Amino acid sequence: MIDWKRVTELRDEVGEDDFNEIIDLFLEEVDEVIELLRGGDGLDELEEHMHFLKGSALNIGFSDFAKLCQIGETLSAEGKIEDVDVDGVLTVYDASRSHFLAEAQQRLAA
């Protein structure tokens, strides 16, 4: 679900203070797009949303979420928006977010 190696690499690359800012920004920006999708909005820009979510997820180590977003981006690009599992994307994001927040402090303890 979470690529903790990637998370640790990111923290080590940018330092703890900047890492915390990156996490806060990631959650804020991704939550905005997720809420659009949750409300049924943003489907006309689904490919762009999936691309943004995928890139953000890969950067921060949300591996399962990134995979679903990649599939959604590909389907959207092929004009198969109705085949994108938006509910699955939302469910995996919620689970990944909860897991990350519950485990991050312990796993990243120096």
C-alpha positions as CSV (number, residue, x, y, z in Angstrom):
1,M,0.0,0.0,0.0
2,I,2.8,2.4,1.0
3,D,6.3,2.2,-0.4
4,W,8.0,3.1,2.9
5,K,11.4,2.9,1.2
6,R,10.3,5.8,-1.1
7,V,8.9,7.7,1.8
8,T,12.2,7.4,3.7
9,E,14.2,8.3,0.6
10,L,12.1,11.5,0.2
11,R,12.5,12.5,3.8
12,D,16.3,11.9,3.6
13,E,16.5,13.9,0.4
14,V,14.7,17.0,1.6
15,G,15.2,16.9,5.4
16,E,12.5,16.5,8.1
17,D,11.1,20.0,8.1
18,D,10.7,20.2,4.3
19,F,9.4,16.6,4.3
20,N,6.6,17.6,6.7
21,E,5.7,20.5,4.5
22,I,5.6,18.3,1.4
23,I,3.3,15.8,3.2
24,D,1.0,18.6,4.3
25,L,0.9,20.1,0.7
26,F,0.4,16.6,-0.8
27,L,-2.5,15.8,1.5
28,E,-4.1,19.3,0.9
29,E,-3.8,19.2,-2.9
30,V,-4.8,15.5,-3.3
31,D,-7.7,15.9,-0.9
32,E,-9.0,18.7,-3.0
33,V,-9.1,16.6,-6.2
34,I,-10.4,13.6,-4.3
35,E,-13.3,15.7,-3.0
36,L,-14.1,16.8,-6.5
37,L,-14.2,13.2,-7.6
38,R,-16.1,12.1,-4.6
39,G,-18.8,14.7,-5.4
40,G,-19.0,13.5,-9.0
41,D,-17.3,16.6,-10.3
42,G,-14.2,16.7,-12.4
43,L,-15.1,13.8,-14.6
44,D,-14.7,16.1,-17.7
45,E,-11.0,16.4,-16.6
46,L,-10.6,12.9,-15.4
47,E,-7.4,12.2,-17.4
48,E,-5.7,15.3,-16.0
49,H,-6.9,14.5,-12.4
50,M,-5.6,10.9,-12.7
51,H,-2.3,12.1,-14.0
52,F,-1.9,14.6,-11.2
53,L,-2.9,12.1,-8.5
54,K,-0.6,9.4,-10.0
55,G,2.4,11.7,-10.0
56,S,1.8,13.0,-6.5
57,A,1.2,9.4,-5.2
58,L,4.4,8.1,-6.8
59,N,6.4,11.0,-5.3
60,I,5.2,10.3,-1.8
61,G,5.1,6.5,-1.9
62,F,1.4,5.8,-2.2
63,S,2.1,2.9,-4.5
64,D,-1.3,1.1,-4.7
65,F,-3.1,4.4,-5.2
66,A,-0.6,5.4,-7.9
67,K,-1.3,2.1,-9.8
68,L,-5.0,2.7,-9.8
69,C,-4.5,6.3,-10.9
70,Q,-2.3,5.1,-13.8
71,I,-5.0,2.7,-14.9
72,G,-7.6,5.5,-14.7
73,E,-5.3,7.9,-16.6
74,T,-4.8,5.3,-19.4
75,L,-8.5,4.5,-19.7
76,S,-9.4,8.2,-19.7
77,A,-6.8,8.9,-22.5
78,E,-8.4,6.1,-24.5
79,G,-11.9,7.7,-24.1
80,K,-13.1,5.0,-21.7
81,I,-14.0,7.2,-18.8
82,E,-16.9,5.0,-17.8
83,D,-14.4,2.1,-17.2
84,V,-12.4,4.1,-14.7
85,D,-13.0,2.7,-11.2
86,V,-13.4,6.1,-9.5
87,D,-14.9,4.5,-6.4
88,G,-11.9,2.1,-6.2
89,V,-9.5,5.1,-6.5
90,L,-11.3,6.9,-3.7
91,T,-11.3,3.8,-1.5
92,V,-7.6,3.1,-2.0
93,Y,-6.7,6.7,-1.3
94,D,-8.7,6.8,1.9
95,A,-7.1,3.5,3.1
96,S,-3.6,4.7,2.0
97,R,-4.0,8.1,3.7
98,S,-5.2,6.5,6.9
99,H,-2.4,3.9,6.9
100,F,0.2,6.5,6.2
101,L,-0.9,8.9,8.9
102,A,-1.2,6.0,11.4
103,E,2.2,4.5,10.7
104,A,4.5,7.3,9.5
105,Q,5.8,8.6,12.8
106,Q,6.7,5.2,14.0
107,R,8.2,4.0,10.7
108,L,10.2,7.2,10.1
109,A,11.6,7.5,13.6
110,A,15.3,8.1,13.3
